[in-house]
Amino acid sequence: MKLFISMILLTLINTVIADDLESAPKPFLLDDGKAVFIDIISSEITINFGTDINSRVTKMSFYQPVAGFPIFDCVRIKNLSTLIVNGVSVSPSLCPEISDPHKVTKFRIIKQDLTAGYHTVEFHFTYNRVSALANSGVKFEFIMQSEFRRNFLENYFPANLEYDKYSTTIKLNIKNSNVNHRVIANGEVRQENYNKFTILFPAYYTASSYYMYIFPEGTMFVREEIYQGINKPIPLVVFSEYESRIEDGLPEIKKWMPELESNFGAFPHDKLIVHMSYDKETSEDPVHVAEYCGALRTSSRHMYIAMPHLWFGRGVMPSGGNTAWLGRSISKWISEGYPRAENLPYRSERNFANHSSYSRGIPGEVKYYSLGLMRELDYIFRDQGGLKPHLASFFQRYKNQTVTTKQFQQHLQLQTNFGLEEYFSRYIYGIPGPMPLELDKDDR
């Protein structure tokens, strides 16, 4: 019986690995070896805040599809003190930063020629600075922005790219502090002891999914409620430095939740966390608005833009830079009230999804031109109720999964029976070609 269960678990793990690596960029050659994209199976991060020394340890198990140097990323690595690969301590200098062949981004590799198969690695970081004073405590928040490359989990810890989904556990210890702390996160938070926490994050999270905020008790106003969703009660946690911002934000949240659930489907996360933030220098809206799986860092003024991302972008998740446009475009269209174009106008091609396979972040054109694209798709499907029902079925099919632009195109074609090859080729992949002024139903 145990052997049977083990075989089932191994089959499930291999299925997830194959699914993730299908969206990964291809390996590439370096002067002295091959760089290989990996699939992380699990990650355990230990963070120790102290009055004299801070330390962070990341332990990862991963699968490598072919022999070579495994690729991961970590922006801040100068304090790496110990590197352990498959139980053997090696020089921390074996984590150089490299560029991809197209020079669009950078990663790190472990410069050890590992065989295809399963491996483990440990990264130990030491920081000689004061961060947890006895009477003031610690404030620490994940702030992630998709517009900027290398600004997801890899900006804080060793991690993988967005194509990879894996479970993460964070163990948090705040030492030598007289201040009681609280942790708000989009994972399961367990307080093990005084200022000692464990946070368990779901296995479907990618590098852009995670939210965590550590702060001393009493320094933030926190409102906790239960919102009754269409399928389940949803824990709602809204917090801010100012109580008035909570009062401003709650009506906006409760306005958008029923609209989004009724149009696209049940809220896809276990809970909703909203940090009603602000700019400390101006006391105005936050400089960094960010969306996560089941969490937002925003203001009441930006709520209409942020909320749809919980369904598209952080509900249905991009597998990389060539799909990053999708969540932003759909959310923009929803936030603007589902506008429809009056026709298919003559316009030049736009490239949202035909960049290097190594690209990360959202292309600049998306900000200015993606709304028009969604308006046109709504016009194309006007005799089928517009774009909205097809986005709802797309969400139901791919919620809590990563997707590619090609999967979005294929889904629309199957749902509508329209041939969209020329339209996507010109307006999403940026390939010059005939103007798709009239779209006929596919004869397949």
CORTA-V565231 format. One record per backbone hydrogen bond with DSSP energy under -1.0 kcal/mol. NH is the residue of the N-H (numbers start at 1). CO is the residue of the C=O. E is the energy in kcal/mol with one decimal. If there is no record, write none. Layout:
nh=NH co=CO e=E
nh=NH co=CO e=E
This chain:
nh=5 co=1 e=-2.4
nh=6 co=2 e=-2.5
nh=7 co=3 e=-2.2
nh=8 co=4 e=-2.0
nh=9 co=5 e=-2.6
nh=10 co=6 e=-2.5
nh=11 co=7 e=-2.2
nh=12 co=8 e=-2.3
nh=13 co=9 e=-2.6
nh=14 co=10 e=-2.5
nh=15 co=11 e=-2.0
nh=16 co=12 e=-2.2
nh=17 co=13 e=-2.6
nh=18 co=14 e=-2.5
nh=19 co=15 e=-2.1
nh=20 co=16 e=-2.5
nh=21 co=17 e=-2.8
nh=22 co=18 e=-1.3
nh=23 co=20 e=-1.3
nh=28 co=35 e=-1.8
nh=30 co=33 e=-3.9
nh=35 co=28 e=-3.3
nh=36 co=69 e=-3.0
nh=39 co=63 e=-2.5
nh=41 co=61 e=-2.7
nh=42 co=61 e=-1.3
nh=43 co=167 e=-1.8
nh=44 co=59 e=-2.7
nh=45 co=169 e=-3.3
nh=46 co=57 e=-3.1
nh=47 co=171 e=-3.2
nh=48 co=55 e=-3.2
nh=49 co=173 e=-3.0
nh=54 co=127 e=-2.8
nh=55 co=48 e=-2.1
nh=56 co=125 e=-1.8
nh=57 co=46 e=-2.5
nh=58 co=123 e=-2.3
nh=59 co=44 e=-3.0
nh=60 co=121 e=-2.8
nh=61 co=42 e=-2.1
nh=62 co=119 e=-2.5
nh=63 co=39 e=-2.9
nh=64 co=117 e=-2.9
nh=68 co=114 e=-2.2
nh=69 co=34 e=-3.7
nh=71 co=36 e=-2.8
nh=72 co=108 e=-2.7
nh=73 co=159 e=-2.2
nh=75 co=154 e=-2.6
nh=80 co=77 e=-2.0
nh=81 co=124 e=-3.1
nh=82 co=124 e=-1.6
nh=84 co=122 e=-2.2
nh=85 co=88 e=-2.7
nh=86 co=120 e=-2.6
nh=88 co=85 e=-1.8
nh=90 co=83 e=-3.0
nh=94 co=91 e=-2.0
nh=98 co=107 e=-2.2
nh=100 co=105 e=-1.5
nh=103 co=100 e=-1.7
nh=107 co=98 e=-2.4
nh=108 co=72 e=-2.6
nh=109 co=96 e=-1.6
nh=110 co=70 e=-1.9
nh=111 co=94 e=-2.9
nh=112 co=110 e=-3.0
nh=114 co=68 e=-2.2
nh=114 co=112 e=-1.5
nh=117 co=64 e=-2.5
nh=119 co=62 e=-2.7
nh=121 co=60 e=-2.2
nh=122 co=84 e=-2.5
nh=123 co=58 e=-2.6
nh=124 co=82 e=-2.6
nh=125 co=56 e=-3.1
nh=126 co=79 e=-2.0
nh=127 co=54 e=-3.3
nh=129 co=127 e=-1.5
nh=131 co=50 e=-1.2
nh=132 co=50 e=-1.0
nh=137 co=133 e=-1.9
nh=140 co=214 e=-2.0
nh=142 co=212 e=-2.0
nh=153 co=207 e=-1.7
nh=155 co=152 e=-2.2
nh=156 co=153 e=-2.3
nh=157 co=153 e=-2.5
nh=159 co=73 e=-2.4
nh=164 co=161 e=-1.7
nh=166 co=205 e=-1.9
nh=167 co=41 e=-1.0
nh=169 co=43 e=-2.5
nh=170 co=199 e=-2.6
nh=171 co=45 e=-3.5
nh=172 co=197 e=-2.9
nh=173 co=47 e=-2.8
nh=174 co=195 e=-2.4
nh=175 co=49 e=-3.3
nh=178 co=134 e=-2.7
nh=182 co=215 e=-2.9
nh=184 co=213 e=-2.4
nh=186 co=211 e=-1.8
nh=188 co=200 e=-2.8
nh=190 co=198 e=-3.1
nh=192 co=196 e=-2.0
nh=193 co=196 e=-1.6
nh=196 co=193 e=-1.9
nh=197 co=172 e=-2.7
nh=198 co=190 e=-2.7
nh=199 co=170 e=-2.9
nh=200 co=188 e=-2.4
nh=201 co=168 e=-2.8
nh=205 co=202 e=-1.2
nh=209 co=206 e=-2.1
nh=213 co=184 e=-2.4
nh=214 co=140 e=-2.8
nh=215 co=182 e=-2.1
nh=217 co=180 e=-3.1
nh=219 co=216 e=-1.9
nh=221 co=240 e=-3.0
nh=223 co=238 e=-3.2
nh=225 co=236 e=-2.6
nh=227 co=234 e=-3.0
nh=229 co=227 e=-1.1
nh=229 co=232 e=-2.1
nh=234 co=227 e=-3.8
nh=236 co=225 e=-3.2
nh=237 co=272 e=-2.7
nh=238 co=223 e=-2.8
nh=239 co=274 e=-2.3
nh=240 co=221 e=-2.2
nh=247 co=243 e=-1.8
nh=248 co=244 e=-1.9
nh=249 co=245 e=-2.0
nh=250 co=246 e=-2.5
nh=253 co=249 e=-2.3
nh=254 co=250 e=-2.6
nh=255 co=251 e=-1.1
nh=256 co=252 e=-2.0
nh=257 co=253 e=-2.4
nh=260 co=256 e=-2.6
nh=261 co=257 e=-2.5
nh=262 co=258 e=-2.3
nh=263 co=259 e=-1.8
nh=264 co=260 e=-2.4
nh=265 co=261 e=-1.3
nh=272 co=235 e=-2.7
nh=273 co=294 e=-2.1
nh=274 co=237 e=-2.7
nh=275 co=296 e=-2.9
nh=276 co=239 e=-2.5
nh=277 co=275 e=-1.6
nh=277 co=298 e=-2.0
nh=279 co=284 e=-2.7
nh=283 co=279 e=-3.2
nh=290 co=297 e=-2.2
nh=292 co=295 e=-2.7
nh=293 co=209 e=-1.6
nh=295 co=292 e=-1.0
nh=296 co=273 e=-2.2
nh=297 co=290 e=-2.8
nh=298 co=275 e=-1.9
nh=305 co=302 e=-1.0
nh=306 co=302 e=-2.2
nh=307 co=303 e=-2.7
nh=309 co=306 e=-1.2
nh=310 co=307 e=-1.9
nh=311 co=308 e=-1.6
nh=312 co=308 e=-2.5
nh=313 co=316 e=-2.6
nh=314 co=309 e=-2.6
nh=316 co=311 e=-1.6
nh=317 co=401 e=-2.8
nh=319 co=403 e=-1.6
nh=321 co=359 e=-1.6
nh=323 co=320 e=-1.8
nh=326 co=323 e=-1.5
nh=329 co=325 e=-2.6
nh=330 co=326 e=-2.6
nh=331 co=327 e=-2.3
nh=332 co=328 e=-2.0
nh=333 co=329 e=-2.1
nh=334 co=330 e=-2.5
nh=335 co=331 e=-2.6
nh=336 co=332 e=-1.5
nh=337 co=334 e=-1.9
nh=338 co=333 e=-2.3
nh=341 co=375 e=-1.8
nh=350 co=426 e=-1.5
nh=352 co=428 e=-2.5
nh=353 co=428 e=-2.6
nh=359 co=356 e=-1.9
nh=366 co=363 e=-1.3
nh=369 co=365 e=-2.3
nh=370 co=366 e=-1.7
nh=373 co=369 e=-1.1
nh=374 co=370 e=-1.8
nh=375 co=371 e=-2.3
nh=376 co=372 e=-2.0
nh=377 co=373 e=-2.2
nh=378 co=374 e=-2.2
nh=379 co=375 e=-1.6
nh=380 co=376 e=-2.7
nh=381 co=377 e=-2.0
nh=382 co=379 e=-1.6
nh=384 co=381 e=-2.3
nh=386 co=381 e=-2.7
nh=391 co=387 e=-1.9
nh=392 co=388 e=-2.1
nh=393 co=389 e=-1.8
nh=394 co=390 e=-1.7
nh=395 co=391 e=-2.7
nh=396 co=392 e=-2.3
nh=397 co=393 e=-1.9
nh=398 co=394 e=-2.1
nh=399 co=395 e=-1.6
nh=400 co=315 e=-3.5
nh=401 co=398 e=-1.6
nh=403 co=317 e=-2.3
nh=408 co=404 e=-1.6
nh=409 co=405 e=-2.5
nh=410 co=406 e=-2.7
nh=411 co=407 e=-2.3
nh=412 co=408 e=-2.2
nh=413 co=409 e=-2.3
nh=414 co=410 e=-2.4
nh=415 co=411 e=-2.4
nh=416 co=412 e=-2.4
nh=417 co=413 e=-2.2
nh=419 co=440 e=-1.2
nh=424 co=420 e=-2.8
nh=425 co=421 e=-2.5
nh=426 co=422 e=-2.1
nh=427 co=423 e=-2.7
nh=428 co=424 e=-1.8
nh=429 co=424 e=-2.6
nh=430 co=350 e=-1.1
nh=431 co=425 e=-3.1
nh=437 co=435 e=-2.1
nh=442 co=417 e=-2.8
